[in-house]
Amino acid sequence: MTLFFIGEIISSDIIERKDKNTGEMLRYLTVNVMMRMVTKEGKPKVYAEDIQLPLIYQDTVEQGVGKYIVIPYNYIQTKDKSYLFPDDKYQLVILDHNPLEVSKPLKKSA
């Protein structure tokens, strides 16, 4: 199943770590993404995540700080675990505005 993580790009960093099996140094991009929302009751909620992406997205992400990012994810459920990882079949998208922002309240259906 493909899911989409959406939020404002706050910052990004390049992280290095050593692969325990091969000893190889691995580098990846960590992006801090935040989403502000309001519940039906009008209460503010803030969610933040650090997301790992391949280094090929470094320039795109750095130019998008303060803008909104949409990251496609694959979700796989096995009998023992759930896995969530970026879906490389799709490109991430940078937007100037929050795509989930509702400009006026939705009317309840009767």
KOLTORFI-475204 format. One record per residue: residue number from 1; x, y, z of N, C-alpha, C, CB in turn. Coordinates in nm, 4 decimals, decimal comma. Glycine has a CB too. Layout:
BEGIN
<nr NUM; n_X X; n_Y Y; n_Z Z; ca_X X; ca_Y Y; ca_Z Z; c_X X; c_Y Y; c_Z Z; cb_X X; cb_Y Y; cb_Z Z>
...
//
This chain:
BEGIN
<nr 1; n_X 0,0838; n_Y -0,1148; n_Z 0,0000; ca_X 0,0000; ca_Y 0,0000; ca_Z 0,0000; c_X 0,0903; c_Y 0,1237; c_Z 0,0000; cb_X -0,0965; cb_Y -0,0017; cb_Z 0,1209>
<nr 2; n_X 0,0534; n_Y 0,2245; n_Z -0,0783; ca_X 0,1285; ca_Y 0,3492; ca_Z -0,0806; c_X 0,0578; c_Y 0,4535; c_Z 0,0055; cb_X 0,1454; cb_Y 0,4003; cb_Z -0,2256>
<nr 3; n_X 0,1319; n_Y 0,5123; n_Z 0,0965; ca_X 0,0832; ca_Y 0,6183; ca_Z 0,1838; c_X 0,1624; c_Y 0,7445; c_Z 0,1532; cb_X 0,0957; cb_Y 0,5786; cb_Z 0,3347>
<nr 4; n_X 0,1161; n_Y 0,8588; n_Z 0,1993; ca_X 0,1868; ca_Y 0,9837; ca_Z 0,1754; c_X 0,2069; c_Y 1,0575; c_Z 0,3067; cb_X 0,1102; cb_Y 1,0717; cb_Z 0,0749>
<nr 5; n_X 0,3312; n_Y 1,0926; n_Z 0,3340; ca_X 0,3633; ca_Y 1,1736; ca_Z 0,4510; c_X 0,3711; c_Y 1,3183; c_Z 0,4040; cb_X 0,4979; cb_Y 1,1272; cb_Z 0,5194>
<nr 6; n_X 0,2992; n_Y 1,4072; n_Z 0,4711; ca_X 0,2906; ca_Y 1,5468; ca_Z 0,4294; c_X 0,3273; c_Y 1,6359; c_Z 0,5474; cb_X 0,1482; cb_Y 1,5808; cb_Z 0,3763>
<nr 7; n_X 0,4105; n_Y 1,7374; n_Z 0,5222; ca_X 0,4436; ca_Y 1,8311; ca_Z 0,6283; c_X 0,5374; c_Y 1,9399; c_Z 0,5792; cb_X 0,5058; cb_Y 1,7581; cb_Z 0,7455>
<nr 8; n_X 0,5619; n_Y 2,0372; n_Z 0,6660; ca_X 0,6504; ca_Y 2,1490; ca_Z 0,6351; c_X 0,7950; c_Y 2,1078; c_Z 0,6612; cb_X 0,6130; cb_Y 2,2743; cb_Z 0,7190>
<nr 9; n_X 0,8831; n_Y 2,1393; n_Z 0,5670; ca_X 1,0252; ca_Y 2,1086; ca_Z 0,5844; c_X 1,0829; c_Y 2,2115; c_Z 0,6815; cb_X 1,1026; cb_Y 2,1103; cb_Z 0,4461>
<nr 10; n_X 1,1336; n_Y 2,1643; n_Z 0,7946; ca_X 1,1929; ca_Y 2,2514; ca_Z 0,8954; c_X 1,3438; c_Y 2,2606; c_Z 0,8758; cb_X 1,1602; cb_Y 2,2006; cb_Z 1,0367>
<nr 11; n_X 1,4085; n_Y 2,1480; n_Z 0,8553; ca_X 1,5536; ca_Y 2,1459; ca_Z 0,8360; c_X 1,5946; c_Y 2,0120; c_Z 0,7759; cb_X 1,6282; cb_Y 2,1710; cb_Z 0,9701>
<nr 12; n_X 1,7215; n_Y 2,0041; n_Z 0,7366; ca_X 1,7759; ca_Y 1,8773; ca_Z 0,6874; c_X 1,9229; c_Y 1,8673; c_Z 0,7257; cb_X 1,7585; cb_Y 1,8649; cb_Z 0,5334>
<nr 13; n_X 1,9699; n_Y 1,7461; n_Z 0,7395; ca_X 2,1101; ca_Y 1,7192; ca_Z 0,7730; c_X 2,1549; c_Y 1,5943; c_Z 0,7005; cb_X 2,1298; cb_Y 1,7034; cb_Z 0,9264>
<nr 14; n_X 2,2851; n_Y 1,5871; n_Z 0,6746; ca_X 2,3431; ca_Y 1,4636; ca_Z 0,6205; c_X 2,3978; c_Y 1,3852; c_Z 0,7393; cb_X 2,4567; cb_Y 1,4931; cb_Z 0,5126>
<nr 15; n_X 2,3579; n_Y 1,2608; n_Z 0,7471; ca_X 2,3984; ca_Y 1,1732; ca_Z 0,8564; c_X 2,4859; c_Y 1,0621; c_Z 0,7990; cb_X 2,2740; cb_Y 1,1143; cb_Z 0,9312>
<nr 16; n_X 2,5917; n_Y 1,0281; n_Z 0,8721; ca_X 2,6776; ca_Y 0,9159; ca_Z 0,8339; c_X 2,6721; c_Y 0,8117; c_Z 0,9443; cb_X 2,8245; cb_Y 0,9625; cb_Z 0,8083>
<nr 17; n_X 2,6712; n_Y 0,6872; n_Z 0,9014; ca_X 2,6814; ca_Y 0,5786; ca_Z 0,9993; c_X 2,7558; c_Y 0,4624; c_Z 0,9351; cb_X 2,5399; cb_Y 0,5335; cb_Z 1,0493>
<nr 18; n_X 2,8139; n_Y 0,3816; n_Z 1,0182; ca_X 2,8916; ca_Y 0,2676; ca_Z 0,9713; c_X 2,8043; c_Y 0,1433; c_Z 0,9694; cb_X 3,0156; cb_Y 0,2454; cb_Z 1,0599>
<nr 19; n_X 2,8006; n_Y 0,0754; n_Z 0,8541; ca_X 2,7274; ca_Y -0,0505; ca_Z 0,8431; c_X 2,7996; c_Y -0,1548; c_Z 0,9280; cb_X 2,7158; cb_Y -0,0973; cb_Z 0,6934>
<nr 20; n_X 2,7274; n_Y -0,2166; n_Z 1,0222; ca_X 2,7895; ca_Y -0,3123; ca_Z 1,1142; c_X 2,8437; c_Y -0,4359; c_Z 1,0438; cb_X 2,6900; cb_Y -0,3542; cb_Z 1,2190>
<nr 21; n_X 2,7777; n_Y -0,4764; n_Z 0,9346; ca_X 2,8186; ca_Y -0,5990; ca_Z 0,8652; c_X 2,9357; c_Y -0,5765; c_Z 0,7712; cb_X 2,7022; cb_Y -0,6558; cb_Z 0,7876>
<nr 22; n_X 2,9335; n_Y -0,4677; n_Z 0,6959; ca_X 3,0366; ca_Y -0,4458; ca_Z 0,5930; c_X 3,1441; c_Y -0,3475; c_Z 0,6354; cb_X 2,9726; cb_Y -0,3966; cb_Z 0,4664>
<nr 23; n_X 3,1177; n_Y -0,2647; n_Z 0,7364; ca_X 3,2135; ca_Y -0,1624; ca_Z 0,7772; c_X 3,2094; c_Y -0,0388; c_Z 0,6881; cb_X 3,3527; cb_Y -0,2198; cb_Z 0,7770>
<nr 24; n_X 3,1235; n_Y -0,0430; n_Z 0,5867; ca_X 3,1114; ca_Y 0,0681; ca_Z 0,4917; c_X 3,0414; c_Y 0,1866; c_Z 0,5580; cb_X 3,0339; cb_Y 0,0237; cb_Z 0,3651>
<nr 25; n_X 3,0878; n_Y 0,3092; n_Z 0,5265; ca_X 3,0233; ca_Y 0,4302; ca_Z 0,5768; c_X 2,9042; c_Y 0,4616; c_Z 0,4863; cb_X 3,1241; cb_Y 0,5510; cb_Z 0,5821>
<nr 26; n_X 2,7862; n_Y 0,4738; n_Z 0,5440; ca_X 2,6641; ca_Y 0,5039; ca_Z 0,4701; c_X 2,6233; c_Y 0,6479; c_Z 0,4991; cb_X 2,5497; cb_Y 0,4049; cb_Z 0,5078>
<nr 27; n_X 2,5800; n_Y 0,7193; n_Z 0,3973; ca_X 2,5355; ca_Y 0,8573; ca_Z 0,4124; c_X 2,3925; c_Y 0,8690; c_Z 0,3618; cb_X 2,6293; cb_Y 0,9550; cb_Z 0,3364>
<nr 28; n_X 2,3123; n_Y 0,9429; n_Z 0,4351; ca_X 2,1750; ca_Y 0,9655; ca_Z 0,3928; c_X 2,1303; c_Y 1,1024; c_Z 0,4437; cb_X 2,0807; cb_Y 0,8527; cb_Z 0,4448>
<nr 29; n_X 2,0200; n_Y 1,1480; n_Z 0,3905; ca_X 1,9639; ca_Y 1,2773; ca_Z 0,4248; c_X 1,8534; c_Y 1,2572; c_Z 0,5284; cb_X 1,9097; cb_Y 1,3499; cb_Z 0,2983>
<nr 30; n_X 1,8609; n_Y 1,3306; n_Z 0,6377; ca_X 1,7536; ca_Y 1,3294; ca_Z 0,7369; c_X 1,6807; c_Y 1,4620; c_Z 0,7264; cb_X 1,8088; cb_Y 1,3057; cb_Z 0,8824>
<nr 31; n_X 1,5491; n_Y 1,4555; n_Z 0,7093; ca_X 1,4665; ca_Y 1,5740; ca_Z 0,6923; c_X 1,3710; c_Y 1,5832; c_Z 0,8108; cb_X 1,3885; cb_Y 1,5698; cb_Z 0,5571>
<nr 32; n_X 1,3721; n_Y 1,6979; n_Z 0,8785; ca_X 1,2789; ca_Y 1,7218; ca_Z 0,9876; c_X 1,1539; c_Y 1,7850; c_Z 0,9277; cb_X 1,3420; cb_Y 1,8131; cb_Z 1,0991>
<nr 33; n_X 1,0413; n_Y 1,7148; n_Z 0,9400; ca_X 0,9152; ca_Y 1,7566; ca_Z 0,8795; c_X 0,8106; c_Y 1,7733; c_Z 0,9904; cb_X 0,8672; cb_Y 1,6528; cb_Z 0,7720>
<nr 34; n_X 0,7366; n_Y 1,8853; n_Z 0,9840; ca_X 0,6368; ca_Y 1,9142; ca_Z 1,0866; c_X 0,5023; c_Y 1,9425; c_Z 1,0204; cb_X 0,6808; cb_Y 2,0341; cb_Z 1,1745>
<nr 35; n_X 0,3953; n_Y 1,8979; n_Z 1,0854; ca_X 0,2604; ca_Y 1,9259; ca_Z 1,0379; c_X 0,1796; c_Y 1,9835; c_Z 1,1519; cb_X 0,1928; cb_Y 1,7986; cb_Z 0,9814>
<nr 36; n_X 0,1221; n_Y 2,1011; n_Z 1,1266; ca_X 0,0306; ca_Y 2,1634; ca_Z 1,2238; c_X -0,1108; c_Y 2,1416; c_Z 1,1739; cb_X 0,0609; cb_Y 2,3173; cb_Z 1,2429>
<nr 37; n_X -0,1967; n_Y 2,0951; n_Z 1,2629; ca_X -0,3360; ca_Y 2,0722; ca_Z 1,2267; c_X -0,4250; c_Y 2,1182; c_Z 1,3411; cb_X -0,3615; cb_Y 1,9227; cb_Z 1,1936>
<nr 38; n_X -0,5532; n_Y 2,1275; n_Z 1,3145; ca_X -0,6520; ca_Y 2,1638; ca_Z 1,4161; c_X -0,7578; c_Y 2,0542; c_Z 1,4183; cb_X -0,7161; cb_Y 2,3049; cb_Z 1,3871>
<nr 39; n_X -0,7892; n_Y 2,0060; n_Z 1,5377; ca_X -0,8901; ca_Y 1,9004; ca_Z 1,5508; c_X -1,0291; c_Y 1,9579; c_Z 1,5245; cb_X -0,8839; cb_Y 1,8353; cb_Z 1,6918>
<nr 40; n_X -1,1270; n_Y 1,8694; n_Z 1,5134; ca_X -1,2656; ca_Y 1,9139; ca_Z 1,4943; c_X -1,3115; c_Y 2,0033; c_Z 1,6088; cb_X -1,3591; cb_Y 1,7932; cb_Z 1,4818>
<nr 41; n_X -1,2534; n_Y 1,9829; n_Z 1,7250; ca_X -1,2879; ca_Y 2,0628; ca_Z 1,8424; c_X -1,2122; c_Y 2,1960; c_Z 1,8462; cb_X -1,2590; cb_Y 1,9835; cb_Z 1,9690>
<nr 42; n_X -1,1272; n_Y 2,2202; n_Z 1,7464; ca_X -1,0528; ca_Y 2,3455; ca_Z 1,7394; c_X -0,9217; c_Y 2,3456; c_Z 1,8153; cb_X -1,1368; cb_Y 2,4549; cb_Z 1,7902>
<nr 43; n_X -0,8779; n_Y 2,2297; n_Z 1,8624; ca_X -0,7527; ca_Y 2,2211; ca_Z 1,9375; c_X -0,6348; c_Y 2,2048; c_Z 1,8408; cb_X -0,7573; cb_Y 2,1029; cb_Z 2,0385>
<nr 44; n_X -0,5279; n_Y 2,2815; n_Z 1,8617; ca_X -0,4114; ca_Y 2,2684; ca_Z 1,7747; c_X -0,3329; c_Y 2,1411; c_Z 1,8062; cb_X -0,3207; cb_Y 2,3910; cb_Z 1,7886>
<nr 45; n_X -0,2811; n_Y 2,0786; n_Z 1,7031; ca_X -0,1955; ca_Y 1,9599; ca_Z 1,7162; c_X -0,0727; c_Y 1,9805; c_Z 1,6278; cb_X -0,2729; cb_Y 1,8281; cb_Z 1,6763>
<nr 46; n_X 0,0427; n_Y 1,9393; n_Z 1,6774; ca_X 0,1666; ca_Y 1,9492; ca_Z 1,6019; c_X 0,2316; c_Y 1,8118; c_Z 1,6007; cb_X 0,2623; cb_Y 2,0569; cb_Z 1,6625>
<nr 47; n_X 0,2680; n_Y 1,7656; n_Z 1,4826; ca_X 0,3356; ca_Y 1,6378; ca_Z 1,4645; c_X 0,4690; c_Y 1,6653; c_Z 1,3960; cb_X 0,2480; cb_Y 1,5374; cb_Z 1,3810>
<nr 48; n_X 0,5749; n_Y 1,5991; n_Z 1,4395; ca_X 0,7061; ca_Y 1,6165; ca_Z 1,3763; c_X 0,7734; c_Y 1,4810; c_Z 1,3611; cb_X 0,7956; cb_Y 1,7128; cb_Z 1,4589>
<nr 49; n_X 0,8451; n_Y 1,4645; n_Z 1,2528; ca_X 0,9169; ca_Y 1,3406; ca_Z 1,2240; c_X 1,0504; c_Y 1,3731; c_Z 1,1604; cb_X 0,8341; cb_Y 1,2484; cb_Z 1,1319>
<nr 50; n_X 1,1502; n_Y 1,2899; n_Z 1,1863; ca_X 1,2748; ca_Y 1,2926; ca_Z 1,1105; c_X 1,2659; c_Y 1,1783; c_Z 1,0105; cb_X 1,4025; cb_Y 1,2794; cb_Z 1,2043>
<nr 51; n_X 1,2777; n_Y 1,2123; n_Z 0,8839; ca_X 1,2601; ca_Y 1,1140; ca_Z 0,7771; c_X 1,3910; c_Y 1,0981; c_Z 0,7016; cb_X 1,1459; cb_Y 1,1558; cb_Z 0,6807>
<nr 52; n_X 1,4299; n_Y 0,9732; n_Z 0,6778; ca_X 1,5522; ca_Y 0,9461; ca_Z 0,6031; c_X 1,5201; c_Y 0,9333; c_Z 0,4550; cb_X 1,6213; cb_Y 0,8181; cb_Z 0,6549>
<nr 53; n_X 1,5982; n_Y 1,0058; n_Z 0,3740; ca_X 1,5834; ca_Y 1,0003; ca_Z 0,2285; c_X 1,7195; c_Y 0,9808; c_Z 0,1644; cb_X 1,5159; cb_Y 1,1286; cb_Z 0,1743>
<nr 54; n_X 1,7230; n_Y 0,9309; n_Z 0,0413; ca_X 1,8493; ca_Y 0,9205; ca_Z -0,0310; c_X 1,9090; c_Y 1,0601; c_Z -0,0552; cb_X 1,8285; cb_Y 0,8465; cb_Z -0,1654>
<nr 55; n_X 2,0409; n_Y 1,0657; n_Z -0,0655; ca_X 2,1109; ca_Y 1,1935; ca_Z -0,0863; c_X 2,0727; c_Y 1,2636; c_Z -0,2166; cb_X 2,2599; cb_Y 1,1705; cb_Z -0,0846>
<nr 56; n_X 2,0150; n_Y 1,1924; n_Z -0,3118; ca_X 1,9779; ca_Y 1,2560; ca_Z -0,4393; c_X 1,8757; c_Y 1,3671; c_Z -0,4186; cb_X 1,9219; cb_Y 1,1518; cb_Z -0,5368>
<nr 57; n_X 1,8070; n_Y 1,3671; n_Z -0,3036; ca_X 1,7050; ca_Y 1,4694; ca_Z -0,2761; c_X 1,7596; c_Y 1,5893; c_Z -0,1988; cb_X 1,5906; cb_Y 1,4079; cb_Z -0,1984>
<nr 58; n_X 1,8896; n_Y 1,5922; n_Z -0,1709; ca_X 1,9461; ca_Y 1,6972; ca_Z -0,0868; c_X 1,9165; c_Y 1,8381; c_Z -0,1387; cb_X 2,0951; cb_Y 1,6781; cb_Z -0,0755>
<nr 59; n_X 1,9470; n_Y 1,8670; n_Z -0,2649; ca_X 1,9238; ca_Y 2,0016; ca_Z -0,3197; c_X 1,7759; c_Y 2,0387; c_Z -0,3174; cb_X 1,9769; cb_Y 2,0104; cb_Z -0,4630>
<nr 60; n_X 1,6911; n_Y 1,9457; n_Z -0,3560; ca_X 1,5466; ca_Y 1,9706; ca_Z -0,3580; c_X 1,4960; c_Y 2,0049; c_Z -0,2192; cb_X 1,4713; cb_Y 1,8486; cb_Z -0,4126>
<nr 61; n_X 1,5378; n_Y 1,9285; n_Z -0,1200; ca_X 1,4922; ca_Y 1,9504; ca_Z 0,0174; c_X 1,5477; c_Y 2,0816; c_Z 0,0724; cb_X 1,5344; cb_Y 1,8328; cb_Z 0,1078>
<nr 62; n_X 1,6753; n_Y 2,1077; n_Z 0,0511; ca_X 1,7351; ca_Y 2,2311; ca_Z 0,1039; c_X 1,6691; c_Y 2,3553; c_Z 0,0437; cb_X 1,8862; cb_Y 2,2332; cb_Z 0,0756>
<nr 63; n_X 1,6310; n_Y 2,3498; n_Z -0,0827; ca_X 1,5634; ca_Y 2,4627; ca_Z -0,1462; c_X 1,4175; c_Y 2,4727; c_Z -0,1008; cb_X 1,5703; cb_Y 2,4494; cb_Z -0,2988>
<nr 64; n_X 1,3653; n_Y 2,3667; n_Z -0,0402; ca_X 1,2258; ca_Y 2,3636; ca_Z -0,0001; c_X 1,2011; c_Y 2,3928; c_Z 0,1469; cb_X 1,1695; cb_Y 2,2322; cb_Z -0,0327>
<nr 65; n_X 1,3035; n_Y 2,4333; n_Z 0,2219; ca_X 1,2832; ca_Y 2,4623; ca_Z 0,3644; c_X 1,1766; c_Y 2,5707; c_Z 0,3786; cb_X 1,4169; cb_Y 2,5071; cb_Z 0,4323>
<nr 66; n_X 1,0794; n_Y 2,5463; n_Z 0,4648; ca_X 0,9674; ca_Y 2,6387; ca_Z 0,4833; c_X 0,8491; c_Y 2,6075; c_Z 0,3932; cb_X 1,0128; cb_Y 2,7796; cb_Z 0,4585>
<nr 67; n_X 0,8688; n_Y 2,5159; n_Z 0,2976; ca_X 0,7601; ca_Y 2,4740; ca_Z 0,2094; c_X 0,7119; c_Y 2,3362; c_Z 0,2553; cb_X 0,8064; cb_Y 2,4708; cb_Z 0,0591>
<nr 68; n_X 0,6101; n_Y 2,2849; n_Z 0,1890; ca_X 0,5525; ca_Y 2,1554; ca_Z 0,2255; c_X 0,6031; c_Y 2,0459; c_Z 0,1331; cb_X 0,3992; cb_Y 2,1614; cb_Z 0,2212>
<nr 69; n_X 0,6264; n_Y 1,9293; n_Z 0,1918; ca_X 0,6770; ca_Y 1,8150; ca_Z 0,1175; c_X 0,5748; c_Y 1,7017; c_Z 0,1266; cb_X 0,8162; cb_Y 1,7697; cb_Z 0,1719>
<nr 70; n_X 0,5599; n_Y 1,6308; n_Z 0,0159; ca_X 0,4749; ca_Y 1,5117; ca_Z 0,0107; c_X 0,5679; c_Y 1,3958; c_Z -0,0256; cb_X 0,3547; cb_Y 1,5276; cb_Z -0,0947>
<nr 71; n_X 0,5802; n_Y 1,3006; n_Z 0,0666; ca_X 0,6709; ca_Y 1,1874; ca_Z 0,0477; c_X 0,5887; c_Y 1,0596; c_Z 0,0359; cb_X 0,7732; cb_Y 1,1769; cb_Z 0,1651>
<nr 72; n_X 0,5969; n_Y 0,9914; n_Z -0,0793; ca_X 0,5265; ca_Y 0,8637; ca_Z -0,0930; c_X 0,5992; c_Y 0,7534; c_Z -0,0160; cb_X 0,5135; cb_Y 0,8250; cb_Z -0,2418>
<nr 73; n_X 0,5226; n_Y 0,6714; n_Z 0,0540; ca_X 0,5768; ca_Y 0,5630; ca_Z 0,1341; c_X 0,5099; c_Y 0,4321; c_Z 0,0977; cb_X 0,5596; cb_Y 0,5920; cb_Z 0,2829>
<nr 74; n_X 0,5863; n_Y 0,3241; n_Z 0,1081; ca_X 0,5304; ca_Y 0,1891; ca_Z 0,1000; c_X 0,5044; c_Y 0,1413; c_Z 0,2421; cb_X 0,6266; cb_Y 0,0909; cb_Z 0,0235>
<nr 75; n_X 0,3891; n_Y 0,0812; n_Z 0,2605; ca_X 0,3551; ca_Y 0,0212; ca_Z 0,3891; c_X 0,3357; c_Y -0,1272; c_Z 0,3660; cb_X 0,2270; cb_Y 0,0864; cb_Z 0,4519>
<nr 76; n_X 0,4120; n_Y -0,2079; n_Z 0,4402; ca_X 0,4019; ca_Y -0,3528; ca_Z 0,4282; c_X 0,3779; c_Y -0,4108; c_Z 0,5667; cb_X 0,5302; cb_Y -0,4137; cb_Z 0,3633>
<nr 77; n_X 0,2759; n_Y -0,4939; n_Z 0,5783; ca_X 0,2427; ca_Y -0,5591; ca_Z 0,7047; c_X 0,2697; c_Y -0,7080; c_Z 0,6900; cb_X 0,0939; cb_Y -0,5326; cb_Z 0,7454>
<nr 78; n_X 0,3556; n_Y -0,7619; n_Z 0,7762; ca_X 0,3758; ca_Y -0,9062; ca_Z 0,7822; c_X 0,3109; c_Y -0,9559; c_Z 0,9103; cb_X 0,5283; cb_Y -0,9439; cb_Z 0,7768>
<nr 79; n_X 0,3166; n_Y -1,0846; n_Z 0,9341; ca_X 0,2535; ca_Y -1,1351; ca_Z 1,0567; c_X 0,3289; c_Y -1,0909; c_Z 1,1817; cb_X 0,2454; cb_Y -1,2877; cb_Z 1,0528>
<nr 80; n_X 0,4571; n_Y -1,0567; n_Z 1,1675; ca_X 0,5377; ca_Y -1,0185; ca_Z 1,2832; c_X 0,5626; c_Y -0,8682; c_Z 1,2960; cb_X 0,6686; cb_Y -1,0888; cb_Z 1,2770>
<nr 81; n_X 0,5672; n_Y -0,7972; n_Z 1,1819; ca_X 0,6087; ca_Y -0,6569; ca_Z 1,1849; c_X 0,5389; c_Y -0,5750; c_Z 1,0781; cb_X 0,7589; cb_Y -0,6460; cb_Z 1,1676>
<nr 82; n_X 0,5469; n_Y -0,4433; n_Z 1,0960; ca_X 0,5036; ca_Y -0,3484; ca_Z 0,9934; c_X 0,6266; c_Y -0,2738; c_Z 0,9448; cb_X 0,3947; cb_Y -0,2492; cb_Z 1,0483>
<nr 83; n_X 0,6324; n_Y -0,2447; n_Z 0,8166; ca_X 0,7448; ca_Y -0,1722; ca_Z 0,7585; c_X 0,6931; c_Y -0,0508; c_Z 0,6825; cb_X 0,8276; cb_Y -0,2640; cb_Z 0,6651>
<nr 84; n_X 0,7628; n_Y 0,0600; n_Z 0,6967; ca_X 0,7289; ca_Y 0,1834; ca_Z 0,6282; c_X 0,8582; c_Y 0,2409; c_Z 0,5724; cb_X 0,6569; cb_Y 0,2849; cb_Z 0,7239>
<nr 85; n_X 0,8655; n_Y 0,2593; n_Z 0,4397; ca_X 0,9876; ca_Y 0,3123; ca_Z 0,3784; c_X 0,9511; c_Y 0,3909; c_Z 0,2534; cb_X 1,0872; cb_Y 0,1980; cb_Z 0,3440>
<nr 86; n_X 1,0340; n_Y 0,4920; n_Z 0,2194; ca_X 1,0050; ca_Y 0,5742; ca_Z 0,1010; c_X 0,9885; c_Y 0,4884; c_Z -0,0242; cb_X 1,1166; cb_Y 0,6769; cb_Z 0,0791>
<nr 87; n_X 0,8896; n_Y 0,5218; n_Z -0,1048; ca_X 0,8605; ca_Y 0,4493; ca_Z -0,2286; c_X 0,9340; c_Y 0,5174; c_Z -0,3434; cb_X 0,7067; cb_Y 0,4439; cb_Z -0,2563>
<nr 88; n_X 1,0368; n_Y 0,4514; n_Z -0,3958; ca_X 1,1181; ca_Y 0,5136; ca_Z -0,5011; c_X 1,0534; c_Y 0,5064; c_Z -0,6401; cb_X 1,2541; cb_Y 0,4472; cb_Z -0,5057>
<nr 89; n_X 0,9328; n_Y 0,4501; n_Z -0,6492; ca_X 0,8605; ca_Y 0,4514; ca_Z -0,7777; c_X 0,8036; c_Y 0,5895; c_Z -0,8073; cb_X 0,7471; cb_Y 0,3473; cb_Z -0,7771>
<nr 90; n_X 0,7875; n_Y 0,6705; n_Z -0,7017; ca_X 0,7279; ca_Y 0,8033; ca_Z -0,7159; c_X 0,8271; c_Y 0,9097; c_Z -0,6700; cb_X 0,5960; cb_Y 0,8135; cb_Z -0,6351>
<nr 91; n_X 0,8108; n_Y 1,0305; n_Z -0,7228; ca_X 0,8947; ca_Y 1,1418; ca_Z -0,6795; c_X 0,8290; c_Y 1,2109; c_Z -0,5616; cb_X 0,9189; cb_Y 1,2418; cb_Z -0,7950>
<nr 92; n_X 0,9140; n_Y 1,2658; n_Z -0,4742; ca_X 0,8551; ca_Y 1,3496; ca_Z -0,3705; c_X 0,8158; c_Y 1,4823; c_Z -0,4341; cb_X 0,9539; cb_Y 1,3710; cb_Z -0,2509>
<nr 93; n_X 0,7230; n_Y 1,5530; n_Z -0,3725; ca_X 0,6683; ca_Y 1,6768; ca_Z -0,4278; c_X 0,6878; c_Y 1,7877; c_Z -0,3251; cb_X 0,5168; cb_Y 1,6607; cb_Z -0,4654>
<nr 94; n_X 0,7315; n_Y 1,9055; n_Z -0,3713; ca_X 0,7446; ca_Y 2,0228; ca_Z -0,2863; c_X 0,6340; c_Y 2,1211; c_Z -0,3254; cb_X 0,8872; cb_Y 2,0880; cb_Z -0,3001>
<nr 95; n_X 0,5586; n_Y 2,1695; n_Z -0,2264; ca_X 0,4474; ca_Y 2,2622; ca_Z -0,2497; c_X 0,4676; c_Y 2,3892; c_Z -0,1673; cb_X 0,3115; cb_Y 2,1955; cb_Z -0,2143>
<nr 96; n_X 0,4176; n_Y 2,5021; n_Z -0,2179; ca_X 0,4271; ca_Y 2,6291; ca_Z -0,1459; c_X 0,3280; c_Y 2,6393; c_Z -0,0312; cb_X 0,4057; cb_Y 2,7437; cb_Z -0,2409>
<nr 97; n_X 0,2246; n_Y 2,5570; n_Z -0,0314; ca_X 0,1187; ca_Y 2,5660; ca_Z 0,0686; c_X 0,0869; c_Y 2,4276; c_Z 0,1248; cb_X -0,0078; cb_Y 2,6298; cb_Z 0,0080>
<nr 98; n_X 0,0173; n_Y 2,4261; n_Z 0,2342; ca_X -0,0261; ca_Y 2,3016; ca_Z 0,2974; c_X -0,1417; c_Y 2,2440; c_Z 0,2153; cb_X -0,0690; cb_Y 2,3253; cb_Z 0,4469>
<nr 99; n_X -0,1252; n_Y 2,1293; n_Z 0,1521; ca_X -0,2322; ca_Y 2,0731; ca_Z 0,0689; c_X -0,3524; c_Y 2,0251; c_Z 0,1495; cb_X -0,1783; cb_Y 1,9587; cb_Z -0,0124>
<nr 100; n_X -0,3385; n_Y 2,0126; n_Z 0,2795; ca_X -0,4487; ca_Y 1,9655; ca_Z 0,3628; c_X -0,5221; c_Y 2,0787; c_Z 0,4337; cb_X -0,3971; cb_Y 1,8677; cb_Z 0,4647>
<nr 101; n_X -0,4778; n_Y 2,2007; n_Z 0,4122; ca_X -0,5406; ca_Y 2,3137; ca_Z 0,4787; c_X -0,6803; c_Y 2,3382; c_Z 0,4227; cb_X -0,4542; cb_Y 2,4394; cb_Z 0,4638>
<nr 102; n_X -0,7735; n_Y 2,3505; n_Z 0,5116; ca_X -0,9128; ca_Y 2,3762; ca_Z 0,4716; c_X -0,9387; c_Y 2,5248; c_Z 0,4916; cb_X -1,0155; cb_Y 2,2881; cb_Z 0,5548>
<nr 103; n_X -0,9738; n_Y 2,5950; n_Z 0,3823; ca_X -0,9919; ca_Y 2,7400; ca_Z 0,3921; c_X -1,1210; c_Y 2,7779; c_Z 0,4623; cb_X -0,9895; cb_Y 2,8019; cb_Z 0,2547>
<nr 104; n_X -1,2229; n_Y 2,6954; n_Z 0,4501; ca_X -1,3475; ca_Y 2,7216; ca_Z 0,5228; c_X -1,3996; c_Y 2,5883; c_Z 0,5761; cb_X -1,4548; cb_Y 2,7920; cb_Z 0,4305>
<nr 105; n_X -1,4704; n_Y 2,5928; n_Z 0,6865; ca_X -1,5186; ca_Y 2,4671; ca_Z 0,7467; c_X -1,6067; c_Y 2,3879; c_Z 0,6511; cb_X -1,5962; cb_Y 2,4962; cb_Z 0,8749>
<nr 106; n_X -1,5906; n_Y 2,2580; n_Z 0,6560; ca_X -1,6741; ca_Y 2,1696; ca_Z 0,5741; c_X -1,8119; c_Y 2,1590; c_Z 0,6377; cb_X -1,6092; cb_Y 2,0283; cb_Z 0,5591>
<nr 107; n_X -1,9134; n_Y 2,1543; n_Z 0,5539; ca_X -2,0498; ca_Y 2,1384; ca_Z 0,6036; c_X -2,0758; c_Y 1,9917; c_Z 0,6326; cb_X -2,1531; cb_Y 2,1932; cb_Z 0,5018>
<nr 108; n_X -2,1415; n_Y 1,9663; n_Z 0,7418; ca_X -2,1780; ca_Y 1,8293; ca_Z 0,7758; c_X -2,2967; c_Y 1,7882; c_Z 0,6893; cb_X -2,2117; cb_Y 1,8155; cb_Z 0,9278>
<nr 109; n_X -2,2910; n_Y 1,6654; n_Z 0,6381; ca_X -2,4035; ca_Y 1,6160; ca_Z 0,5584; c_X -2,5167; c_Y 1,5742; c_Z 0,6496; cb_X -2,3604; cb_Y 1,4982; cb_Z 0,4691>
<nr 110; n_X -2,6371; n_Y 1,5884; n_Z 0,6004; ca_X -2,7560; ca_Y 1,5576; ca_Z 0,6819; c_X -2,7809; c_Y 1,4096; c_Z 0,6911; cb_X -2,8786; cb_Y 1,6256; cb_Z 0,6251>
//
